[in-house]
Every structure is written in structure tokens, then in C-alpha cells.
């Protein structure tokens, strides 16, 4: 980390600080960091556990190497952790979803519409219909806020 230059206002001189300082790297209310989260869709289901989303502004979803055929990833959202989760739609009325490779590991940007929700679940679906996973599937999330 470099040394920061400070201005001495009284004498209008610049002096090098002897102690390196960390720049203010905050975005929003959090220091810039990459919070890794693992989430899974349990066996014989199509929904992950609930993920708190109130402090994030962006992220990436890491998909496993095998999903059931014709699977897409969509999201169900709720304003509370224990409430009723409903599908997330865009302003134009389209289901917010990601077309993923079902046979290879992939990293996909999370849609910006998702970050207005307080809580969300990863939903394996096609055309708004559950695609039940016959094996538990582990997903990774990198969240930034």
C-alpha cells in the first residue's frame, strides 16, 4: 500500500505521512469486500434456502457442473425471511431468470432487479415451473455492497 500525501493547511505545504493509510473504499454502507456465500438447493426441491439481500448492490452466482435438464435460474423474493416468497418479474412483466449451462460450471451476474428485495431464494425452473433437482445442488454467491 502506498504512502498518502497530506496537505498541511497552516503552512500550505505538502508532507508525506509516516504511517500508510487505507483509502476509504466504501460503496454504500459497507466496505468494499467480496462476501462469499454458499447456498444449496436440497434434494427433491427447486428452491434454495433464504438469502439476506438488504445490504448488497451486486453479485455473481456460481452454478454447479450438473443441473437437471432444461433448468434456468430464477429468483423468488420476499421482504422478510419467513414470509411468502414470490417469483421476481421485471417491470415489463417478464420473469427475471438466467439461462445457464446444465453441464458445465458457470458464473453469472445477478440481475439488478434482484437487489431491491430484502430476501431471495435461488429457484431452479423452466417457464415458471419448478425443476426439481434429484441431487442436492450447491451454488456459490459473491456479493458486493
N, C-alpha and C positions, 0 to 999 in steps of 0.2 A: 504494500500500500504506500502511495506517495506521501510526501510531506505537504501540508497545506500552507498556503501563504495567507498571512493575516495582515490587515491594514491597521496600523496604529493611528487612530483618528487625531489624537492630540498633537502629534508631531508630523502627521501626514507622510509617514514613512511606511515602507513595507518591511516586515520582519518575518523570517522563517520560524515557524513554530518548532520547538524541540520535540514535541510529542505528536506523532501522527494521529490524525483524527479521522474517524469513519464518516464518510459523507452521508447525508440524510437520504436514505434510499427508500423512503416510504412511498407506497402507492395507496391512496385511500387511507384506511385506518391501520393498516398492517405494514410492517417492514417487508420489503420485497424478499420473498423467500419461496421456495418450491416445496409445498407441503404434500408429501406422498401419502396417498390413502389407498388401501386395498379394500375392495368390496366384492362380494360374491353373489351370484345367483344360485341359490341352493338347488339340489337335485329335484326334478319333477316340478319346477316352478318357472316363472318367466320374469320375476321381479327380484331385484336386489334388496338388501337392507336399506334403510333410510340414511341419507347423507345430508348433514347440515351444510347449508349453502349461503348463509346470510353474510358472510364476510369475504366472499370471493368475487372476482371480476372476470376470471377467465380460467381455462384449464384444458387438459388433454385427457382423453380416455384411451387407455391401453387395452386392447382386446386380446383374448387368448387365441391360441392357434386353431382351435376347433369349436365351432358352434353348430347347432342344428341347421339343416338345410333351409335356405331362403330367409334366414334371420336378418332383420335390421335392428338397429338400436334406436329406441325412442326413450322418452322420459315421462314419468308420472311425477306430478308436483303437488305440494301441499304447503299451507302456511304454518302448520305445526307438525311436530314429529309424529304424533299419534293420531292425526286426523285422517280423513279420507283422501287418498291420492288419486288424482285425475290426470288424463293424458294432457300433455302440453301441445297447444296449437299455436301457429304463427298468427299474426294479425290478418293475414289473408285467408285463414281458416284451414291451412294445411297442417297435418301432423308434423311436428318437429322431430325429424329422425335422421339417422346416419346410415348410409348404405355401407356395410362392412364386408370384408373378405371373410368367408366362413371357413377357409382352410389355411390361413396364414396369420401370424401375429401382425397387428396393425396399431398405429397410433393416430387418433382422430381428434381434431379440435372440437371442443364442446361448443354447441351453438349459443350465440349471445342471448337468445331469448331465455335460456335456462337460468341466467344469473339474476333474474328478477324474483325468482322463487326462493322461499326460505328453506325448503327441504325438497329433495328429489330422490327418485329411485331410478336405477337403470332398468329398462324394460326391453326384453327380447321379444320382438314382434315382427309381423309382416302384415301390412294393410290394416293396422289397428287391432289385429287378433294375436293373442298370446302365442308365442312359440316356446313350448315347454322344453327345458333343457334336460336331457336324460342323464346328464352327469353334472355335478356342481361345476360352475364356471367362475374363475377368478378374474376380475378386472382390476386394473390399476388406474388411479386418478392422480394427476399432478395439478394442483390448484394454486392459483396466484391471486392475491388481492391487494 
